[in-house]
Amino acid sequence: MSTMKQSLSSQSSARSLRCLLAAVLFLPLAALPAAAASQLHIAIPDNAWQIENANKSGWTCEAQPQTVRTCHKGDSATLVPDHEWWLGNMKSAGWTCNGAPDIVRFCSKPASVAITWDGTCTPSQVGARGSVTITKTPNGNSYDVTLEGKLSINSPTYGYVRHGVPPGFLPVSTDPLAYTCSVQQSATKGDTSGVSNYGGKGVGIRNDNYQGYQGRATIWFPEKFYNGEFTLRCTWQTNEATDPSAWQSCPGIKVIQ
């Protein structure tokens, strides 16, 4: 009998943990942060090991734990505050809530973000202008970044190849050739992936330590004889956190997601 109770208790704990990790936050909108629409949310058991692992995976957990009940309806599960008013309303709506409360931490991290950018507000040797969309999507402990669109450049002479990207997209790798753009089509010269330039070939994204470009992604173009419009698709990875306030002073940046 004791063995059966232990087995049932283990099954219940495992089920509760799965529900907590998969739960949809069922709280009044007033309790959510203003940026909730651009955040992912989870609830995890309130123990140091779980919180440490969440932090390592890019989640930010609230400083104080919350007392909640896990409620079930068919195959769905959700969390509600451990309060009679909530429990009564859930029961009336056909939900069955666990008899005992759970102590959890709510954690969040940025969801995907996308901006359009006209090339302004960053350091440049080539004066790139146009319209590109930059998308940043969580992927484990880092983010996948995609830049797509058209930029026109004007490189005055040899060695003038750099155009800075807005903050928030610093590449993980410092290898200058790690992130060659998969699409780099010059309107007049065609594909430029095989074109030698100052320190590389074609168009790519770099983590550049040149004065004025440190700490940001830099687009690296062919110089001088390849001026004009480029159609681009470039991908790379970043660990840099998203801070939309860093874009607010630039009228050429629009947050679209």
PyMOL commands that set and color helices and strands:
alter all, ss='L'
color gray80, all
select helices_A, chain A and resi 2-22+29-31+36-38+48-56+84-92+244-247
alter helices_A, ss='H'
color red, helices_A
select strands_A, chain A and resi 24-25+39-45+60-61+66-73+76-81+96-97+102-110+113-117+129-139+142-153+162-164+179-180+183-186+190-191+196-197+200-201+204-207+217-220+228-238+253-255
alter strands_A, ss='S'
color yellow, strands_A
deselect
rebuild
show_as cartoon
